[in-house]
Amino acid sequence: MSSEYQRWVCDACGYIYEEEKGDPDSGLAAGTRYEDIPDEWMCPLCGLTKSDLRLLPEPSKAPVVSRAPKKSSSGKCKGGDDYVVIVGAGIAAWSVAEEIRQRDADKPVLMVTSCEGLSYPKPALSTALAQGKTVDDLVDKDGQTKADELGIDIRTGTRVIKVDTAKKKLTTAKGGIHYNKLILALGAHQRELPVSGNAADSVIRVNDLAAYRKFRNRLEDHVKHVTILGAGLIGCEFAEDLIASGYQVSVIDLASQPMSALLPEETATKLLQSLENKGVKWLFNTSLDSLEQGGERLRAVLSDGMAIETDLVLSAAGLVANTKLAHKAGLAVNQGVIVDRQMKTSQTDVYALGDCAEVEGEVFAYIEPIRRQASVIAANLRAENSSFEPRPPLVRVKTPSFPLTICPPEKRQAFEVDIKADESGERIDYLVNHELVGFVLSGEASKQGGELYKQIYS
């Protein structure tokens, strides 16, 4: 066995188990090797098991960048005609940077981002409160530290205004940046709902750590009741996290059940009842029409005429890919920046991945497909002719009162349903010609998700 500590990643949620640090909160002391982790251990973010972790390749140890990179007078890297430039600093951006460096120790890489570039597990945003974690607890590494470890350059607080694909140049408020290959990891933003009223601008949308910090700060301002817009995966996770932390919670959705895009009615009803038993109030078949400030509280008027008093409104109404920059650059866009299976856009030497990229009509916004997309891009930068396989993701719903693991069947498939249930949980299999093509697992059965997913997509 290697004397060096290794790192293992959970592809369902992005959690990284570092042998050197262990997982003290779960009883794993620093230095606990993967093979010494008890089989009953579960991922602290999503609840999957040890067998669902994958060894994370380490960056190459060879010397990085054998020549002096092109620098501006202020010491800020300006890229160059041999640079791979990554725009963005979310999970997709850091994943592709890691994959590039794992394959090539010398390739000059520059990451450009308007944010701080902090490395953190985004899926933890909807579970941190009940776990007693502060915003700072979620930060794995600051941008510069992470970049130094990978041997890449990073420019934080630098917004890209324009991309000139003919000149291979980015325009920013802090000067031009040149590239040889460009990777867009632009992410997405929360869908904005049409809400009227003098407090409409107070609706909080959380899709990154900075927005989450504002959310946590608002919670500390005498908030007792939170209204969540959207009963999808993120809305349900936030509902459980907030109710478990002592807040009153109401959830509003136009659908007639929670997680209508992923769950059959029977399972959705059990999730509803589980959270309802903890105190969550559901308001279905309606939407928020207006939000008014009335004294110290907010008055939310719904489309069905109902009005509720609340202290804070959190939107979890879905994501919209950030495509404006790509569209201005002349790239083909639809729901996202259109890419082929090699993750190439319509413009030469420009790639895209993650929440902003659309492959064959779909945007793959979960951790596991994003990591595969990153691997494909890194391989294709070395002319390895790699292709991304579009397939349904393994979805772990972080609702401890009713654990769920889901692999939806591929669209346009005609399937049969087989249900097995007992007191500990339920397994719903989707079958085509008696072969497993998807599933919904709840309760104890949710722990089988990793193995069943491997069975379908081995």
C-alpha positions in Angstrom: 0.0 0.0 0.0 1.2 3.5 -0.8 2.5 5.5 2.1 0.9 8.6 0.7 -2.6 9.5 1.8 -5.3 9.2 -0.8 -8.5 11.1 -1.5 -11.8 9.5 -2.5 -14.8 11.3 -4.0 -18.5 10.7 -3.8 -19.8 11.3 -7.3 -23.3 11.7 -6.0 -22.6 14.8 -4.0 -19.0 15.8 -4.5 -17.8 15.1 -0.9 -14.1 14.2 -0.8 -12.9 11.9 1.9 -9.3 12.7 2.7 -7.5 9.9 4.5 -5.1 12.4 6.1 -7.9 14.3 7.7 -10.4 11.4 8.3 -14.0 12.2 9.2 -13.9 13.0 12.9 -17.6 13.9 13.1 -18.4 10.3 12.0 -15.8 8.7 14.2 -13.0 8.3 11.6 -9.7 9.6 13.1 -7.2 11.5 11.0 -5.1 9.0 9.0 -7.9 6.4 8.6 -7.3 4.7 5.3 -10.1 3.8 2.9 -9.7 0.1 3.5 -10.1 0.7 7.3 -13.4 2.6 7.0 -16.2 0.5 8.5 -18.7 -0.8 5.9 -21.5 0.9 7.8 -20.0 4.4 7.4 -22.0 6.8 5.3 -21.1 9.9 3.3 -21.8 12.8 5.7 -23.3 14.9 2.8 -25.6 12.4 1.1 -25.6 9.1 3.0 -24.1 6.8 0.3 -21.7 4.2 1.5 -18.0 3.5 1.4 -18.4 1.4 -1.7 -19.8 4.4 -3.6 -16.6 6.4 -3.2 -14.1 6.6 -6.1 -10.4 7.1 -5.9 -9.6 10.6 -6.9 -6.4 10.8 -9.0 -3.8 13.2 -7.7 -2.3 15.9 -9.9 0.9 15.0 -11.6 4.0 15.7 -9.4 6.1 16.7 -12.3 7.3 20.3 -12.5 4.6 22.7 -13.5 5.1 25.2 -16.3 8.7 25.0 -17.5 8.8 28.6 -18.8 7.8 31.9 -17.3 4.1 32.6 -17.9 3.2 35.9 -19.6 2.4 38.4 -16.8 0.9 41.9 -16.7 2.8 44.7 -15.0 0.7 44.1 -11.9 1.7 40.4 -11.7 -1.7 39.2 -13.0 -1.4 36.4 -15.5 -2.6 37.5 -19.0 -2.7 34.0 -20.5 -1.0 33.4 -23.8 -1.1 31.5 -27.1 -0.3 28.2 -25.3 -2.8 28.7 -22.4 -5.9 26.8 -21.5 -8.2 29.4 -20.0 -11.1 28.3 -17.8 -13.9 30.8 -17.2 -15.6 30.1 -13.9 -14.6 28.7 -10.5 -17.4 26.3 -9.5 -17.3 22.5 -9.3 -17.2 22.2 -13.1 -14.2 24.6 -13.3 -12.2 23.1 -10.6 -13.0 19.6 -11.8 -11.7 20.3 -15.3 -8.6 22.0 -13.9 -7.9 18.9 -11.8 -8.4 16.6 -14.8 -6.1 18.7 -17.0 -3.3 18.7 -14.4 -3.7 15.0 -13.7 -2.9 14.3 -17.3 -0.4 17.1 -18.0 2.0 18.6 -15.5 3.3 21.3 -17.9 0.2 22.7 -19.6 -0.2 26.4 -18.7 -3.7 26.9 -17.2 -5.4 30.1 -16.1 -8.7 30.2 -14.3 -10.7 33.5 -14.5 -13.6 34.2 -12.2 -15.6 37.1 -11.0 -15.9 35.5 -7.6 -13.4 34.6 -4.9 -12.7 31.2 -6.4 -13.4 29.3 -3.1 -13.5 25.5 -3.4 -16.4 24.1 -1.5 -19.0 21.2 -1.9 -22.1 23.0 -3.3 -24.5 20.2 -2.4 -23.7 20.9 1.3 -25.5 24.3 1.1 -28.9 22.6 1.6 -27.8 20.6 4.7 -25.2 22.6 6.6 -27.6 24.4 8.9 -28.9 21.3 10.7 -25.4 19.9 10.9 -24.3 23.0 12.8 -21.8 24.1 10.1 -21.1 27.8 9.5 -20.5 29.2 6.1 -16.8 29.2 6.6 -16.9 25.5 7.7 -18.0 24.6 4.2 -14.9 26.1 2.5 -12.3 23.5 1.6 -9.7 25.8 0.2 -9.5 29.4 -0.9 -8.9 30.0 -4.7 -5.2 30.8 -4.5 -4.4 27.9 -2.3 -6.2 25.5 -4.6 -4.6 27.0 -7.7 -1.2 26.7 -6.1 -1.7 23.1 -5.3 -2.7 22.4 -8.9 0.1 24.6 -10.3 -2.3 26.8 -12.2 -2.8 30.6 -12.4 -6.0 32.2 -11.1 -7.5 35.6 -11.5 -10.3 36.2 -9.0 -12.6 39.2 -9.0 -12.2 39.4 -12.8 -15.4 39.4 -14.8 -15.2 38.4 -18.5 -17.1 40.9 -20.6 -16.4 39.6 -24.1 -15.0 36.6 -25.9 -13.4 37.1 -29.3 -13.1 33.6 -30.7 -11.3 34.8 -33.9 -8.5 36.6 -31.9 -8.7 34.0 -29.1 -9.0 36.9 -26.6 -11.1 37.6 -23.5 -11.9 41.2 -22.6 -12.2 41.9 -18.9 -12.4 45.1 -16.9 -8.9 44.4 -15.8 -7.4 43.9 -19.3 -7.2 41.4 -22.0 -6.5 37.6 -21.6 -5.3 35.4 -24.5 -5.9 31.7 -24.9 -5.1 28.7 -27.0 -8.1 26.7 -25.7 -11.1 28.1 -23.9 -13.3 26.2 -21.4 -16.6 27.8 -20.3 -17.8 26.7 -16.9 -20.3 29.6 -16.5 -22.7 27.8 -14.2 -26.3 28.8 -13.9 -28.6 31.2 -11.9 -31.8 30.7 -10.1 -34.9 31.2 -12.2 -36.6 34.5 -11.4 -40.3 34.2 -10.8 -42.7 37.1 -11.7 -43.5 38.4 -8.2 -45.0 41.9 -7.6 -45.1 44.0 -4.4 -42.8 46.3 -2.6 -40.8 43.4 -1.1 -40.4 41.4 -4.3 -36.6 42.2 -4.4 -36.2 40.6 -0.9 -36.6 37.1 -2.3 -33.4 35.2 -1.7 -31.9 32.9 -4.4 -29.1 30.6 -3.3 -26.9 29.0 -5.9 -23.4 29.7 -4.6 -21.6 30.3 -1.4 -21.8 34.1 -1.5 -25.6 34.0 -1.8 -25.7 31.3 0.9 -23.8 33.6 3.2 -26.4 36.3 2.7 -29.1 33.7 3.4 -27.5 32.6 6.7 -27.1 36.3 7.7 -30.7 37.0 7.0 -31.8 33.9 9.1 -30.0 35.5 12.1 -32.2 38.6 11.8 -35.1 37.5 14.0 -36.4 35.1 11.4 -38.9 32.5 12.6 -40.8 31.5 9.5 -39.3 30.7 6.0 -41.4 30.3 2.9 -39.8 28.2 0.1 -40.8 28.7 -3.5 -40.5 25.3 -5.2 -40.9 21.7 -3.9 -38.3 20.2 -6.1 -35.1 18.5 -4.8 -33.4 21.6 -3.5 -36.7 23.0 -2.0 -37.3 19.7 -0.1 -33.7 19.6 1.1 -33.8 23.2 2.4 -37.2 22.5 4.0 -35.8 19.6 6.0 -32.7 21.5 6.9 -34.7 24.5 8.2 -37.4 22.6 10.0 -34.7 20.5 11.7 -33.0 23.7 12.8 -36.1 25.1 14.6 -37.6 27.3 11.9 -41.2 27.2 10.7 -41.4 26.3 7.0 -44.0 26.6 4.3 -43.4 25.3 0.7 -45.2 26.6 -2.3 -45.3 24.9 -5.7 -47.5 24.9 -8.8 -47.4 21.1 -8.9 -49.6 18.8 -6.8 -46.8 16.9 -5.1 -43.1 17.4 -4.1 -40.4 16.5 -6.6 -42.9 16.0 -9.3 -40.2 15.6 -12.0 -38.5 12.7 -10.3 -40.9 10.8 -8.0 -44.0 8.7 -8.6 -47.1 9.9 -6.8 -47.0 7.2 -4.1 -43.4 7.9 -3.1 -43.9 11.7 -3.3 -46.8 11.3 -0.8 -44.6 9.5 1.7 -42.0 12.2 1.4 -44.7 14.8 1.9 -46.1 13.1 5.0 -42.6 12.6 6.4 -41.8 16.3 6.2 -45.3 17.3 7.2 -44.9 15.2 10.4 -41.9 17.4 11.2 -43.9 20.5 10.7 -43.5 21.5 7.1 -46.6 23.1 5.6 -47.3 22.4 1.9 -49.1 24.7 -0.4 -49.6 23.0 -3.8 -51.3 24.0 -7.1 -50.5 27.7 -6.4 -47.7 30.2 -6.7 -46.5 33.4 -5.1 -48.2 36.4 -6.7 -47.0 39.3 -4.5 -44.8 40.0 -1.6 -45.4 43.1 0.6 -43.5 44.4 3.6 -46.0 44.9 6.4 -44.3 46.1 9.6 -41.7 43.6 10.7 -43.1 40.8 8.7 -43.7 40.0 5.0 -47.2 39.3 3.6 -47.1 36.7 0.8 -50.2 36.6 -1.4 -50.7 33.5 -3.5 -52.3 33.0 -6.9 -55.2 31.3 -5.3 -55.9 34.3 -3.1 -54.5 32.8 0.1 -52.2 35.1 2.2 -49.6 34.0 4.7 -47.3 35.9 7.1 -43.6 35.1 6.8 -40.2 36.5 7.6 -38.1 35.3 4.7 -38.8 33.9 1.2 -36.3 31.5 -0.3 -36.5 30.7 -4.0 -35.8 27.1 -5.1 -37.6 27.3 -8.4 -34.9 25.7 -10.6 -31.8 26.9 -12.5 -31.3 28.6 -15.8 -27.9 28.2 -17.6 -25.7 31.3 -17.9 -25.4 31.6 -21.7 -25.3 35.4 -22.2 -21.5 35.6 -22.6 -21.4 32.6 -25.0 -24.3 34.0 -27.1 -22.5 37.4 -27.4 -19.5 35.5 -28.6 -21.5 33.8 -31.4 -21.7 30.4 -29.9 -24.8 28.3 -30.5 -27.0 28.3 -27.4 -30.4 26.8 -26.5 -31.2 25.8 -22.9 -27.4 25.9 -22.4 -24.3 26.4 -24.5 -24.7 23.7 -27.1 -21.8 21.1 -27.2 -21.3 17.8 -28.8 -20.2 14.6 -27.0 -16.6 15.8 -27.0 -17.9 18.9 -25.1 -16.9 21.1 -28.0 -19.0 24.2 -28.7 -19.9 25.5 -32.2 -16.7 27.6 -32.2 -13.2 26.0 -32.7 -11.1 25.5 -29.6 -14.0 26.4 -27.2 -15.4 23.9 -24.8 -18.2 24.1 -22.2 -19.3 21.9 -19.3 -21.5 21.8 -16.2 -24.7 23.7 -15.5 -24.1 25.9 -18.6 -23.6 23.2 -21.2 -26.3 21.4 -23.2 -25.6 18.0 -24.7 -28.1 16.5 -27.1 -30.9 18.7 -25.7 -30.2 18.2 -22.0 -28.3 20.1 -19.3 -26.5 17.7 -16.9 -26.3 19.6 -13.6 -25.4 16.9 -11.2 -21.9 16.2 -9.8 -21.3 12.8 -11.4 -21.9 13.9 -15.0 -20.0 17.1 -14.5 -16.9 15.1 -13.4 -17.2 12.9 -16.5 -17.5 16.0 -18.7 -14.4 17.4 -17.1 -12.5 14.2 -17.8 -13.7 14.2 -21.5 -12.4 17.7 -22.0 -9.1 17.1 -20.4 -8.6 14.0 -22.6 -9.6 15.8 -25.8 -7.1 18.6 -25.1 -4.5 15.8 -25.5 -6.2 14.6 -28.7 -7.5 11.4 -27.0 -10.8 11.5 -28.8 -12.9 11.0 -25.7 -16.7 11.2 -25.6 -19.3 12.0 -22.9 -22.0 9.5 -22.5 -25.3 11.2 -21.8 -27.2 9.2 -19.2 -29.5 9.8 -16.2 -27.7 10.7 -13.1 -27.7 9.0 -9.7 -29.6 11.5 -7.5 -29.3 11.4 -3.8 -32.0 13.4 -2.0 -30.6 14.7 1.3 -33.8 14.4 3.4 -32.8 12.4 6.5 -36.4 11.9 7.6 -37.1 10.1 4.3 -33.9 9.1 2.5 -34.2 8.8 -1.3 -31.9 7.7 -4.1 -33.1 8.0 -7.6 -32.0 7.0 -11.1 -34.7 8.0 -13.5 -35.0 5.9 -16.7 -33.9 7.4 -19.9 -36.5 9.6 -21.6 -38.7 8.1 -24.3 -38.4 4.6 -22.8 -41.5 2.4 -22.3 -40.8 0.6 -19.0 -42.5 -1.7 -16.6 -42.6 -1.1 -12.8 -41.7 -3.6 -10.1 -42.2 -2.6 -6.5 -40.7 -4.3 -3.4 -41.5 -2.8 0.0 -41.3 -3.7 3.7 -41.2 -1.7 6.9 -37.6 -0.5 6.4 -38.1 0.9 2.9 -39.2 0.6 -0.7 -37.5 -0.2 -4.0 -39.2 0.7 -7.2 -37.5 -0.8 -10.3 -38.0 0.5 -13.8 -37.6 -2.5 -16.2 -37.3 -2.9 -20.0 -37.3 -6.5 -21.2 -36.7 -7.5 -17.6 -33.5 -5.5 -17.4 -33.1 -2.7 -14.8 -33.0 0.8 -16.4 -33.8 3.0 -13.4 -35.1 3.0 -9.8 -36.5 4.9 -6.9 -35.2 3.8 -3.5 -36.5 5.0 -0.1 -35.7 4.3 3.5 -33.0 1.7 4.1 -33.3 0.7 0.4 -31.8 4.0 -0.5 -28.3 2.6 0.5 -28.5 0.2 -2.5 -28.3 3.1 -5.0 -24.6 3.0 -5.8 -24.5 -0.7 -6.5 -27.7 -0.6 -8.6 -26.4 2.3 -10.6 -23.2 0.4 -11.4 -25.4 -2.5 -12.5 -27.1 -0.3 -15.1 -24.1 1.7 -16.2 -21.1 -0.5 -15.5 
